[in-house]
Amino acid sequence: MMQAAPAIGFDGTIRGTGDFGEMMGSELVIVTAGFARNPGMSRIELMNSNATVVRSVVRKVAKYAPKAKLMIVTNPVDVMTYISFKETWFTRNQLFGMGNILDTMRFRAYLASELGVSRKDIKALVIA
C-alpha cells in the first residue's frame, strides 16, 4: 500500500487491522481483500470468488467509515469497484478503483526507497 502513496502525495504511515471498528474516522480505506487468480482460473471465476468477499468488506466500510474515500484494488478491479458502488452507495468522488497505475506506483516507491528520498519527490511512469 505504501507503493500507492506517491499517487496521492501521501508520505505518512499506513496501518492495517482486522478489526473493522478501528477504521472509524479514517480518511481513506483501501480494499485489497480477495483471492489471487490461480493458473487456469478464468476472470469470471475470479470475479465470482472476489465479489462475495468485497461485498462483505465494503458493507463494513460503509458502516464504520461512511465518510472515507474507498479505494478498491481487488481484481478484477473495475467490476469490484462497481459492486462496491452498488453495495455502499458512496458518491462517485468517494469511491475509486486502482488498477493500471499500480506498476507506476511500485516503481516510484522502489526508486524512493533505493535513493533514500521521499516518495513525493519521485516522478516516474511505467508504460506497458
N, CA, C and O atoms as CSV, one atom per row, in Angstrom:
chain,resi,resn,atom,element,x,y,z
A,1,MET,N,N,0.811,-1.187,0.000
A,1,MET,CA,C,0.000,0.000,0.000
A,1,MET,C,C,0.859,1.257,0.000
A,1,MET,O,O,0.456,2.289,-0.535
A,2,MET,N,N,2.028,1.170,0.593
A,2,MET,CA,C,2.903,2.329,0.575
A,2,MET,C,C,3.331,2.662,-0.851
A,2,MET,O,O,3.697,3.803,-1.135
A,3,GLN,N,N,3.290,1.676,-1.753
A,3,GLN,CA,C,3.667,1.926,-3.138
A,3,GLN,C,C,2.666,2.832,-3.835
A,3,GLN,O,O,3.007,3.470,-4.831
A,4,ALA,N,N,1.447,2.900,-3.337
A,4,ALA,CA,C,0.426,3.769,-3.922
A,4,ALA,C,C,0.537,5.199,-3.410
A,4,ALA,O,O,-0.067,6.107,-3.982
A,5,ALA,N,N,1.289,5.409,-2.355
A,5,ALA,CA,C,1.361,6.725,-1.714
A,5,ALA,C,C,1.745,7.867,-2.662
A,5,ALA,O,O,1.187,8.956,-2.524
A,6,PRO,N,N,2.664,7.681,-3.615
A,6,PRO,CA,C,3.015,8.802,-4.491
A,6,PRO,C,C,1.844,9.312,-5.334
A,6,PRO,O,O,1.830,10.480,-5.724
A,7,ALA,N,N,0.880,8.466,-5.615
A,7,ALA,CA,C,-0.253,8.879,-6.445
A,7,ALA,C,C,-1.104,9.935,-5.766
A,7,ALA,O,O,-1.744,10.749,-6.432
A,8,ILE,N,N,-1.113,9.923,-4.434
A,8,ILE,CA,C,-1.957,10.873,-3.707
A,8,ILE,C,C,-1.132,11.846,-2.870
A,8,ILE,O,O,-1.679,12.582,-2.048
A,9,GLY,N,N,0.189,11.848,-3.079
A,9,GLY,CA,C,1.043,12.780,-2.349
A,9,GLY,C,C,1.083,12.500,-0.861
A,9,GLY,O,O,1.192,13.424,-0.055
A,10,PHE,N,N,0.996,11.246,-0.496
A,10,PHE,CA,C,0.954,10.834,0.906
A,10,PHE,C,C,2.319,10.340,1.337
A,10,PHE,O,O,2.936,9.537,0.637
A,11,ASP,N,N,2.792,10.799,2.458
A,11,ASP,CA,C,4.092,10.368,2.948
A,11,ASP,C,C,4.018,9.997,4.427
A,11,ASP,O,O,5.016,10.062,5.144
A,12,GLY,N,N,2.834,9.611,4.871
A,12,GLY,CA,C,2.617,9.277,6.275
A,12,GLY,C,C,2.702,7.786,6.526
A,12,GLY,O,O,3.408,7.060,5.826
A,13,THR,N,N,1.983,7.348,7.519
A,13,THR,CA,C,2.002,5.943,7.934
A,13,THR,C,C,0.673,5.285,7.591
A,13,THR,O,O,-0.392,5.884,7.738
A,14,ILE,N,N,0.757,4.062,7.140
A,14,ILE,CA,C,-0.433,3.269,6.858
A,14,ILE,C,C,-0.486,2.146,7.884
A,14,ILE,O,O,0.519,1.491,8.160
A,15,ARG,N,N,-1.666,1.935,8.440
A,15,ARG,CA,C,-1.835,0.898,9.456
A,15,ARG,C,C,-2.950,-0.028,9.015
A,15,ARG,O,O,-4.015,0.427,8.598
A,16,GLY,N,N,-2.711,-1.317,9.106
A,16,GLY,CA,C,-3.725,-2.308,8.794
A,16,GLY,C,C,-4.291,-2.910,10.061
A,16,GLY,O,O,-3.662,-2.883,11.118
A,17,THR,N,N,-5.490,-3.454,9.937
A,17,THR,CA,C,-6.138,-4.080,11.080
A,17,THR,C,C,-7.146,-5.107,10.600
A,17,THR,O,O,-7.625,-5.042,9.467
A,18,GLY,N,N,-7.456,-6.028,11.444
A,18,GLY,CA,C,-8.512,-6.997,11.165
A,18,GLY,C,C,-9.805,-6.632,11.874
A,18,GLY,O,O,-10.817,-7.314,11.713
A,19,ASP,N,N,-9.778,-5.557,12.662
A,19,ASP,CA,C,-10.937,-5.098,13.413
A,19,ASP,C,C,-11.582,-3.943,12.661
A,19,ASP,O,O,-11.053,-2.832,12.655
A,20,PHE,N,N,-12.707,-4.195,12.037
A,20,PHE,CA,C,-13.360,-3.178,11.213
A,20,PHE,C,C,-13.724,-1.930,12.008
A,20,PHE,O,O,-13.747,-0.835,11.448
A,21,GLY,N,N,-14.004,-2.069,13.285
A,21,GLY,CA,C,-14.340,-0.927,14.116
A,21,GLY,C,C,-13.221,0.096,14.209
A,21,GLY,O,O,-13.477,1.274,14.457
A,22,GLU,N,N,-11.974,-0.342,14.010
A,22,GLU,CA,C,-10.833,0.574,14.092
A,22,GLU,C,C,-10.742,1.544,12.914
A,22,GLU,O,O,-9.943,2.480,12.944
A,23,MET,N,N,-11.547,1.330,11.889
A,23,MET,CA,C,-11.479,2.230,10.739
A,23,MET,C,C,-12.329,3.483,10.930
A,23,MET,O,O,-12.322,4.362,10.067
A,24,MET,N,N,-13.058,3.585,12.032
A,24,MET,CA,C,-13.861,4.784,12.269
A,24,MET,C,C,-12.978,6.024,12.217
A,24,MET,O,O,-11.908,6.068,12.825
A,25,GLY,N,N,-13.439,7.025,11.486
A,25,GLY,CA,C,-12.691,8.263,11.345
A,25,GLY,C,C,-11.630,8.231,10.258
A,25,GLY,O,O,-10.951,9.234,10.037
A,26,SER,N,N,-11.472,7.110,9.578
A,26,SER,CA,C,-10.467,7.011,8.513
A,26,SER,C,C,-10.813,7.938,7.358
A,26,SER,O,O,-11.981,8.131,7.020
A,27,GLU,N,N,-9.778,8.502,6.765
A,27,GLU,CA,C,-9.956,9.328,5.576
A,27,GLU,C,C,-9.940,8.479,4.315
A,27,GLU,O,O,-10.580,8.819,3.320
A,28,LEU,N,N,-9.203,7.371,4.360
A,28,LEU,CA,C,-9.064,6.501,3.204
A,28,LEU,C,C,-9.068,5.051,3.672
A,28,LEU,O,O,-8.345,4.688,4.599
A,29,VAL,N,N,-9.881,4.232,3.028
A,29,VAL,CA,C,-9.899,2.794,3.281
A,29,VAL,C,C,-9.561,2.114,1.964
A,29,VAL,O,O,-10.199,2.360,0.940
A,30,ILE,N,N,-8.548,1.256,2.004
A,30,ILE,CA,C,-8.096,0.550,0.805
A,30,ILE,C,C,-8.487,-0.913,0.939
A,30,ILE,O,O,-8.105,-1.583,1.899
A,31,VAL,N,N,-9.249,-1.401,-0.028
A,31,VAL,CA,C,-9.710,-2.790,-0.010
A,31,VAL,C,C,-8.835,-3.616,-0.937
A,31,VAL,O,O,-8.847,-3.438,-2.155
A,32,THR,N,N,-8.081,-4.518,-0.339
A,32,THR,CA,C,-7.245,-5.452,-1.098
A,32,THR,C,C,-7.712,-6.884,-0.890
A,32,THR,O,O,-7.097,-7.820,-1.401
A,33,ALA,N,N,-8.791,-7.059,-0.143
A,33,ALA,CA,C,-9.292,-8.389,0.214
A,33,ALA,C,C,-9.739,-9.145,-1.027
A,33,ALA,O,O,-10.318,-8.570,-1.949
A,34,GLY,N,N,-9.464,-10.423,-1.036
A,34,GLY,CA,C,-9.905,-11.265,-2.138
A,34,GLY,C,C,-8.874,-12.318,-2.462
A,34,GLY,O,O,-7.832,-12.427,-1.816
A,35,PHE,N,N,-9.192,-13.083,-3.472
A,35,PHE,CA,C,-8.336,-14.186,-3.898
A,35,PHE,C,C,-7.472,-13.757,-5.079
A,35,PHE,O,O,-7.880,-12.924,-5.888
A,36,ALA,N,N,-6.295,-14.324,-5.168
A,36,ALA,CA,C,-5.438,-14.125,-6.342
A,36,ALA,C,C,-5.916,-15.067,-7.442
A,36,ALA,O,O,-6.521,-16.104,-7.171
A,37,ARG,N,N,-5.641,-14.695,-8.663
A,37,ARG,CA,C,-6.010,-15.549,-9.798
A,37,ARG,C,C,-5.019,-16.695,-9.904
A,37,ARG,O,O,-3.817,-16.481,-10.061
A,38,ASN,N,N,-5.530,-17.899,-9.818
A,38,ASN,CA,C,-4.700,-19.095,-9.903
A,38,ASN,C,C,-4.518,-19.516,-11.358
A,38,ASN,O,O,-5.343,-19.171,-12.204
A,39,PRO,N,N,-3.446,-20.260,-11.664
A,39,PRO,CA,C,-3.263,-20.758,-13.035
A,39,PRO,C,C,-4.502,-21.530,-13.490
A,39,PRO,O,O,-5.015,-22.387,-12.770
A,40,GLY,N,N,-4.967,-21.216,-14.680
A,40,GLY,CA,C,-6.135,-21.889,-15.240
A,40,GLY,C,C,-7.466,-21.286,-14.808
A,40,GLY,O,O,-8.519,-21.675,-15.314
A,41,MET,N,N,-7.423,-20.352,-13.888
A,41,MET,CA,C,-8.653,-19.721,-13.402
A,41,MET,C,C,-9.075,-18.617,-14.371
A,41,MET,O,O,-8.256,-17.785,-14.762
A,42,SER,N,N,-10.336,-18.610,-14.753
A,42,SER,CA,C,-10.824,-17.563,-15.648
A,42,SER,C,C,-11.091,-16.286,-14.856
A,42,SER,O,O,-11.202,-16.313,-13.631
A,43,ARG,N,N,-11.192,-15.175,-15.571
A,43,ARG,CA,C,-11.517,-13.898,-14.913
A,43,ARG,C,C,-12.931,-13.956,-14.327
A,43,ARG,O,O,-13.201,-13.316,-13.310
A,44,ILE,N,N,-13.819,-14.701,-14.945
A,44,ILE,CA,C,-15.188,-14.855,-14.427
A,44,ILE,C,C,-15.152,-15.600,-13.095
A,44,ILE,O,O,-15.845,-15.216,-12.153
A,45,GLU,N,N,-14.358,-16.651,-13.009
A,45,GLU,CA,C,-14.228,-17.389,-11.743
A,45,GLU,C,C,-13.640,-16.497,-10.653
A,45,GLU,O,O,-14.098,-16.516,-9.510
A,46,LEU,N,N,-12.628,-15.721,-11.011
A,46,LEU,CA,C,-12.030,-14.793,-10.057
A,46,LEU,C,C,-13.061,-13.758,-9.608
A,46,LEU,O,O,-13.160,-13.449,-8.421
A,47,MET,N,N,-13.814,-13.234,-10.544
A,47,MET,CA,C,-14.837,-12.252,-10.226
A,47,MET,C,C,-15.859,-12.822,-9.242
A,47,MET,O,O,-16.204,-12.172,-8.256
A,48,ASN,N,N,-16.331,-14.010,-9.506
A,48,ASN,CA,C,-17.335,-14.615,-8.630
A,48,ASN,C,C,-16.788,-14.871,-7.237
A,48,ASN,O,O,-17.492,-14.663,-6.249
A,49,SER,N,N,-15.544,-15.318,-7.145
A,49,SER,CA,C,-14.930,-15.570,-5.839
A,49,SER,C,C,-14.752,-14.273,-5.057
A,49,SER,O,O,-15.061,-14.209,-3.866
A,50,ASN,N,N,-14.260,-13.253,-5.725
A,50,ASN,CA,C,-13.952,-11.998,-5.042
A,50,ASN,C,C,-15.178,-11.130,-4.764
A,50,ASN,O,O,-15.154,-10.309,-3.847
A,51,ALA,N,N,-16.238,-11.298,-5.535
A,51,ALA,CA,C,-17.439,-10.491,-5.324
A,51,ALA,C,C,-18.011,-10.703,-3.927
A,51,ALA,O,O,-18.414,-9.741,-3.272
A,52,THR,N,N,-18.051,-11.934,-3.471
A,52,THR,CA,C,-18.583,-12.231,-2.139
A,52,THR,C,C,-17.744,-11.570,-1.049
A,52,THR,O,O,-18.282,-11.003,-0.097
A,53,VAL,N,N,-16.437,-11.647,-1.194
A,53,VAL,CA,C,-15.527,-11.051,-0.208
A,53,VAL,C,C,-15.669,-9.536,-0.197
A,53,VAL,O,O,-15.793,-8.929,0.867
A,54,VAL,N,N,-15.651,-8.927,-1.371
A,54,VAL,CA,C,-15.710,-7.471,-1.471
A,54,VAL,C,C,-17.041,-6.947,-0.935
A,54,VAL,O,O,-17.066,-5.941,-0.226
A,55,ARG,N,N,-18.137,-7.612,-1.261
A,55,ARG,CA,C,-19.446,-7.171,-0.730
A,55,ARG,C,C,-19.421,-7.104,0.794
A,55,ARG,O,O,-19.869,-6.123,1.389
A,56,SER,N,N,-18.905,-8.136,1.407
A,56,SER,CA,C,-18.854,-8.193,2.871
A,56,SER,C,C,-17.995,-7.074,3.453
A,56,SER,O,O,-18.385,-6.428,4.425
A,57,VAL,N,N,-16.831,-6.849,2.861
A,57,VAL,CA,C,-15.896,-5.846,3.376
A,57,VAL,C,C,-16.453,-4.436,3.200
A,57,VAL,O,O,-16.412,-3.643,4.140
A,58,VAL,N,N,-16.974,-4.106,2.016
A,58,VAL,CA,C,-17.412,-2.731,1.784
A,58,VAL,C,C,-18.662,-2.379,2.584
A,58,VAL,O,O,-18.880,-1.212,2.910
A,59,ARG,N,N,-19.468,-3.358,2.896
A,59,ARG,CA,C,-20.613,-3.092,3.784
A,59,ARG,C,C,-20.116,-2.624,5.147
A,59,ARG,O,O,-20.701,-1.730,5.758
A,60,LYS,N,N,-19.031,-3.235,5.618
A,60,LYS,CA,C,-18.459,-2.839,6.906
A,60,LYS,C,C,-17.804,-1.461,6.812
A,60,LYS,O,O,-17.856,-0.681,7.763
A,61,VAL,N,N,-17.196,-1.168,5.679
A,61,VAL,CA,C,-16.625,0.173,5.478
A,61,VAL,C,C,-17.743,1.207,5.548
A,61,VAL,O,O,-17.601,2.232,6.215
A,62,ALA,N,N,-18.849,0.944,4.865
A,62,ALA,CA,C,-19.969,1.883,4.866
A,62,ALA,C,C,-20.511,2.078,6.281
A,62,ALA,O,O,-20.956,3.172,6.630
A,63,LYS,N,N,-20.476,1.035,7.085
A,63,LYS,CA,C,-20.979,1.118,8.467
A,63,LYS,C,C,-20.028,1.913,9.365
A,63,LYS,O,O,-20.465,2.782,10.120
A,64,TYR,N,N,-18.735,1.616,9.282
A,64,TYR,CA,C,-17.773,2.189,10.228
A,64,TYR,C,C,-17.053,3.439,9.725
A,64,TYR,O,O,-16.557,4.226,10.532
A,65,ALA,N,N,-16.987,3.635,8.418
A,65,ALA,CA,C,-16.263,4.792,7.870
A,65,ALA,C,C,-17.031,5.382,6.687
A,65,ALA,O,O,-16.506,5.438,5.575
A,66,PRO,N,N,-18.260,5.818,6.917
A,66,PRO,CA,C,-19.102,6.263,5.805
A,66,PRO,C,C,-18.621,7.529,5.104
A,66,PRO,O,O,-19.098,7.833,4.010
A,67,LYS,N,N,-17.700,8.271,5.692
A,67,LYS,CA,C,-17.196,9.493,5.061
A,67,LYS,C,C,-15.822,9.296,4.414
A,67,LYS,O,O,-15.280,10.222,3.813
A,68,ALA,N,N,-15.272,8.111,4.536
A,68,ALA,CA,C,-13.937,7.833,3.986
A,68,ALA,C,C,-13.991,7.745,2.466
A,68,ALA,O,O,-15.035,7.476,1.871
A,69,LYS,N,N,-12.832,7.983,1.860
A,69,LYS,CA,C,-12.648,7.639,0.451
A,69,LYS,C,C,-12.396,6.131,0.438
A,69,LYS,O,O,-11.738,5.605,1.335
A,70,LEU,N,N,-12.907,5.450,-0.556
A,70,LEU,CA,C,-12.788,3.996,-0.635
A,70,LEU,C,C,-12.069,3.624,-1.917
A,70,LEU,O,O,-12.579,3.852,-3.014
A,71,MET,N,N,-10.872,3.045,-1.773
A,71,MET,CA,C,-10.074,2.612,-2.916
A,71,MET,C,C,-10.170,1.092,-3.042
A,71,MET,O,O,-9.862,0.362,-2.100
A,72,ILE,N,N,-10.594,0.628,-4.197
A,72,ILE,CA,C,-10.702,-0.809,-4.458
A,72,ILE,C,C,-9.501,-1.242,-5.287
A,72,ILE,O,O,-9.212,-0.665,-6.336
A,73,VAL,N,N,-8.808,-2.262,-4.803
A,73,VAL,CA,C,-7.641,-2.796,-5.501
A,73,VAL,C,C,-7.888,-4.248,-5.924
A,73,VAL,O,O,-7.186,-4.769,-6.790
A,74,THR,N,N,-8.874,-4.894,-5.322
A,74,THR,CA,C,-9.186,-6.295,-5.596
A,74,THR,C,C,-9.546,-6.494,-7.062
A,74,THR,O,O,-10.293,-5.696,-7.628
A,75,ASN,N,N,-9.028,-7.539,-7.676
A,75,ASN,CA,C,-9.293,-7.846,-9.087
A,75,ASN,C,C,-10.524,-8.728,-9.269
A,75,ASN,O,O,-10.861,-9.508,-8.377
A,76,PRO,N,N,-11.186,-8.616,-10.391
A,76,PRO,CA,C,-10.996,-7.609,-11.430
A,76,PRO,C,C,-11.496,-6.252,-10.931
A,76,PRO,O,O,-12.666,-6.093,-10.583
A,77,VAL,N,N,-10.596,-5.292,-10.903
A,77,VAL,CA,C,-10.816,-4.040,-10.188
A,77,VAL,C,C,-12.033,-3.258,-10.692
A,77,VAL,O,O,-12.750,-2.674,-9.879
A,78,ASP,N,N,-12.287,-3.227,-11.981
A,78,ASP,CA,C,-13.435,-2.464,-12.481
A,78,ASP,C,C,-14.752,-3.041,-11.975
A,78,ASP,O,O,-15.639,-2.298,-11.555
A,79,VAL,N,N,-14.877,-4.347,-12.015
A,79,VAL,CA,C,-16.103,-4.998,-11.548
A,79,VAL,C,C,-16.248,-4.850,-10.035
A,79,VAL,O,O,-17.343,-4.586,-9.540
A,80,MET,N,N,-15.145,-5.018,-9.296
A,80,MET,CA,C,-15.209,-4.902,-7.835
A,80,MET,C,C,-15.536,-3.469,-7.402
A,80,MET,O,O,-16.186,-3.261,-6.378
A,81,THR,N,N,-15.086,-2.492,-8.178
A,81,THR,CA,C,-15.412,-1.094,-7.877
A,81,THR,C,C,-16.899,-0.849,-8.096
A,81,THR,O,O,-17.540,-0.164,-7.298
A,82,TYR,N,N,-17.446,-1.396,-9.160
A,82,TYR,CA,C,-18.881,-1.247,-9.419
A,82,TYR,C,C,-19.705,-1.942,-8.328
A,82,TYR,O,O,-20.687,-1.384,-7.839
A,83,ILE,N,N,-19.310,-3.137,-7.957
A,83,ILE,CA,C,-20.006,-3.853,-6.875
A,83,ILE,C,C,-19.950,-3.027,-5.589
A,83,ILE,O,O,-20.940,-2.936,-4.862
A,84,SER,N,N,-18.806,-2.434,-5.315
A,84,SER,CA,C,-18.653,-1.604,-4.115
A,84,SER,C,C,-19.579,-0.391,-4.163
A,84,SER,O,O,-20.176,-0.012,-3.155
A,85,PHE,N,N,-19.690,0.205,-5.332
A,85,PHE,CA,C,-20.589,1.347,-5.508
A,85,PHE,C,C,-22.028,0.932,-5.207
A,85,PHE,O,O,-22.742,1.638,-4.494
A,86,LYS,N,N,-22.451,-0.195,-5.739
A,86,LYS,CA,C,-23.822,-0.660,-5.531
A,86,LYS,C,C,-24.086,-1.050,-4.075
A,86,LYS,O,O,-25.200,-0.871,-3.583
A,87,GLU,N,N,-23.094,-1.569,-3.397
A,87,GLU,CA,C,-23.261,-2.007,-2.006
A,87,GLU,C,C,-23.236,-0.846,-1.022
A,87,GLU,O,O,-23.922,-0.891,-0.001
A,88,THR,N,N,-22.460,0.188,-1.308
A,88,THR,CA,C,-22.276,1.276,-0.349
A,88,THR,C,C,-23.066,2.527,-0.703
A,88,THR,O,O,-23.440,3.294,0.183
A,89,TRP,N,N,-23.320,2.739,-1.980
A,89,TRP,CA,C,-23.931,3.958,-2.485
A,89,TRP,C,C,-23.083,5.180,-2.154
A,89,TRP,O,O,-23.600,6.290,-2.021
A,90,PHE,N,N,-21.765,4.963,-2.021
A,90,PHE,CA,C,-20.848,6.091,-1.865
A,90,PHE,C,C,-20.920,6.938,-3.135
A,90,PHE,O,O,-21.253,6.432,-4.206
A,91,THR,N,N,-20.611,8.215,-3.011
A,91,THR,CA,C,-20.625,9.090,-4.179
A,91,THR,C,C,-19.471,8.749,-5.111
A,91,THR,O,O,-18.513,8.086,-4.713
A,92,ARG,N,N,-19.571,9.202,-6.336
A,92,ARG,CA,C,-18.538,8.896,-7.334
A,92,ARG,C,C,-17.175,9.470,-6.984
A,92,ARG,O,O,-16.152,8.900,-7.365
A,93,ASN,N,N,-17.141,10.590,-6.266
A,93,ASN,CA,C,-15.844,11.154,-5.880
A,93,ASN,C,C,-15.335,10.561,-4.569
A,93,ASN,O,O,-14.287,10.969,-4.067
A,94,GLN,N,N,-16.063,9.614,-4.024
A,94,GLN,CA,C,-15.681,8.970,-2.771
A,94,GLN,C,C,-15.169,7.546,-3.000
A,94,GLN,O,O,-14.550,6.964,-2.109
A,95,LEU,N,N,-15.415,6.994,-4.154
A,95,LEU,CA,C,-15.111,5.591,-4.426
A,95,LEU,C,C,-14.372,5.483,-5.755
A,95,LEU,O,O,-14.813,6.024,-6.769
A,96,PHE,N,N,-13.237,4.773,-5.737
A,96,PHE,CA,C,-12.487,4.610,-6.979
A,96,PHE,C,C,-11.699,3.310,-6.954
A,96,PHE,O,O,-11.422,2.750,-5.893
A,97,GLY,N,N,-11.345,2.845,-8.142
A,97,GLY,CA,C,-10.545,1.640,-8.279
A,97,GLY,C,C,-9.129,1.998,-8.683
A,97,GLY,O,O,-8.898,2.995,-9.368
A,98,MET,N,N,-8.189,1.181,-8.256
A,98,MET,CA,C,-6.786,1.400,-8.620
A,98,MET,C,C,-6.273,0.144,-9.286
A,98,MET,O,O,-6.146,-0.902,-8.650
A,99,GLY,N,N,-5.987,0.248,-10.536
A,99,GLY,CA,C,-5.526,-0.924,-11.257
A,99,GLY,C,C,-4.261,-0.661,-12.033
A,99,GLY,O,O,-3.167,-0.983,-11.570
A,100,ASN,N,N,-4.396,-0.075,-13.216
A,100,ASN,CA,C,-3.284,0.050,-14.146
A,100,ASN,C,C,-2.151,0.925,-13.652
A,100,ASN,O,O,-1.017,0.758,-14.100
A,101,ILE,N,N,-2.409,1.834,-12.763
A,101,ILE,CA,C,-1.348,2.724,-12.293
A,101,ILE,C,C,-0.470,2.055,-11.222
A,101,ILE,O,O,0.546,2.611,-10.804
A,102,LEU,N,N,-0.868,0.876,-10.795
A,102,LEU,CA,C,-0.148,0.202,-9.712
A,102,LEU,C,C,1.333,-0.026,-10.040
A,102,LEU,O,O,2.185,0.168,-9.174
A,103,ASP,N,N,1.649,-0.427,-11.255
A,103,ASP,CA,C,3.053,-0.650,-11.616
A,103,ASP,C,C,3.865,0.636,-11.520
A,103,ASP,O,O,5.016,0.611,-11.085
A,104,THR,N,N,3.278,1.752,-11.920
A,104,THR,CA,C,3.968,3.037,-11.805
A,104,THR,C,C,4.215,3.379,-10.340
A,104,THR,O,O,5.296,3.848,-9.983
A,105,MET,N,N,3.217,3.146,-9.494
A,105,MET,CA,C,3.377,3.457,-8.068
A,105,MET,C,C,4.446,2.570,-7.421
A,105,MET,O,O,5.234,3.040,-6.601
A,106,ARG,N,N,4.469,1.303,-7.790
A,106,ARG,CA,C,5.506,0.398,-7.273
A,106,ARG,C,C,6.893,0.891,-7.683
A,106,ARG,O,O,7.815,0.941,-6.869
A,107,PHE,N,N,7.021,1.252,-8.950
A,107,PHE,CA,C,8.299,1.734,-9.477
A,107,PHE,C,C,8.767,2.969,-8.714
A,107,PHE,O,O,9.926,3.051,-8.307
A,108,ARG,N,N,7.863,3.927,-8.520
A,108,ARG,CA,C,8.214,5.151,-7.796
A,108,ARG,C,C,8.586,4.854,-6.344
A,108,ARG,O,O,9.529,5.442,-5.814
A,109,ALA,N,N,7.857,3.954,-5.705
A,109,ALA,CA,C,8.154,3.608,-4.309
A,109,ALA,C,C,9.512,2.929,-4.199
A,109,ALA,O,O,10.289,3.233,-3.294
A,110,TYR,N,N,9.804,2.001,-5.126
A,110,TYR,CA,C,11.104,1.323,-5.092
A,110,TYR,C,C,12.246,2.303,-5.338
A,110,TYR,O,O,13.279,2.235,-4.672
A,111,LEU,N,N,12.064,3.218,-6.297
A,111,LEU,CA,C,13.100,4.218,-6.560
A,111,LEU,C,C,13.355,5.076,-5.318
A,111,LEU,O,O,14.506,5.317,-4.955
A,112,ALA,N,N,12.297,5.530,-4.678
A,112,ALA,CA,C,12.445,6.361,-3.475
A,112,ALA,C,C,13.178,5.592,-2.382
A,112,ALA,O,O,14.042,6.142,-1.699
A,113,SER,N,N,12.839,4.349,-2.226
A,113,SER,CA,C,13.477,3.523,-1.207
A,113,SER,C,C,14.963,3.339,-1.498
A,113,SER,O,O,15.797,3.462,-0.602
A,114,GLU,N,N,15.283,3.049,-2.735
A,114,GLU,CA,C,16.675,2.839,-3.124
A,114,GLU,C,C,17.501,4.118,-3.017
A,114,GLU,O,O,18.677,4.077,-2.654
A,115,LEU,N,N,16.884,5.249,-3.332
A,115,LEU,CA,C,17.591,6.525,-3.303
A,115,LEU,C,C,17.553,7.198,-1.934
A,115,LEU,O,O,18.258,8.179,-1.698
A,116,GLY,N,N,16.731,6.668,-1.039
A,116,GLY,CA,C,16.638,7.237,0.300
A,116,GLY,C,C,15.983,8.613,0.329
A,116,GLY,O,O,16.361,9.472,1.126
A,117,VAL,N,N,14.998,8.818,-0.549
A,117,VAL,CA,C,14.289,10.098,-0.593
A,117,VAL,C,C,12.804,9.866,-0.377
A,117,VAL,O,O,12.338,8.727,-0.383
A,118,SER,N,N,12.062,10.954,-0.185
A,118,SER,CA,C,10.617,10.868,-0.017
A,118,SER,C,C,9.969,10.374,-1.307
A,118,SER,O,O,10.403,10.721,-2.405
A,119,ARG,N,N,8.941,9.572,-1.163
A,119,ARG,CA,C,8.195,9.104,-2.337
A,119,ARG,C,C,7.566,10.267,-3.088
A,119,ARG,O,O,7.339,10.168,-4.294
A,120,LYS,N,N,7.280,11.368,-2.396
A,120,LYS,CA,C,6.683,12.544,-3.039
A,120,LYS,C,C,7.646,13.192,-4.035
A,120,LYS,O,O,7.212,13.905,-4.939
A,121,ASP,N,N,8.941,12.951,-3.876
A,121,ASP,CA,C,9.939,13.593,-4.727
A,121,ASP,C,C,10.273,12.800,-5.984
A,121,ASP,O,O,11.076,13.252,-6.801
A,122,ILE,N,N,9.687,11.656,-6.149
A,122,ILE,CA,C,9.969,10.806,-7.301
A,122,ILE,C,C,8.858,10.955,-8.336
A,122,ILE,O,O,7.680,10.763,-8.035
A,123,LYS,N,N,9.248,11.298,-9.548
A,123,LYS,CA,C,8.326,11.381,-10.673
A,123,LYS,C,C,8.805,10.361,-11.711
A,123,LYS,O,O,9.921,10.464,-12.222
A,124,ALA,N,N,7.964,9.392,-12.013
A,124,ALA,CA,C,8.324,8.356,-12.974
A,124,ALA,C,C,7.037,7.772,-13.537
A,124,ALA,O,O,5.963,7.953,-12.963
A,125,LEU,N,N,7.148,7.075,-14.656
A,125,LEU,CA,C,5.988,6.489,-15.302
A,125,LEU,C,C,6.366,5.161,-15.923
A,125,LEU,O,O,7.417,5.046,-16.554
A,126,VAL,N,N,5.522,4.155,-15.752
A,126,VAL,CA,C,5.708,2.864,-16.402
A,126,VAL,C,C,4.704,2.804,-17.536
A,126,VAL,O,O,3.509,3.008,-17.320
A,127,ILE,N,N,5.178,2.525,-18.745
A,127,ILE,CA,C,4.298,2.370,-19.898
A,127,ILE,C,C,4.451,0.933,-20.377
A,127,ILE,O,O,5.547,0.481,-20.708
A,128,ALA,N,N,3.336,0.234,-20.403
A,128,ALA,CA,C,3.368,-1.186,-20.815
A,128,ALA,C,C,2.739,-1.359,-22.170
A,128,ALA,O,O,2.673,-2.477,-22.682
